[in-house]
Amino acid sequence: MLTITDLHDTLAHEDHLGWGYACLDVLSDSRRDRIDRAIVGVANELRLTTDQLLMWSNSKHGRWLADRVYGNDAPINRETVRKELNERVIADLEAGL
């Protein structure tokens, strides 16, 4: 099972390019904690590996989640996360799309 530490480790990984989910560093600590927990919950539902989580956190979908939550004030919950983290998104990322 993935943890919040695993999610944060993706941001510190040498292959992370510094955008994607990293754009959520503008959130307050309490909002960031809530979105982190929602992301890890969805990632575990999908049975993602740490490599898949890294791929997602470094992707446009990670950035789009940041835009939904920060830029558009979407609710911080698993339903919002699932719009940018789901089986189709992971399959597209793995296919290089």
Secondary structure, 3 states (H helix, E strand, C coil): CCCHHHHHHHHHCCCCCCCHHHHHHHCCHHHHHHHHHHHHHHHHHCCCCHHHHHHHHCCHHHHHHHHHHHHCCCCCCHHHHHCCCCHHHHHHHHCCC
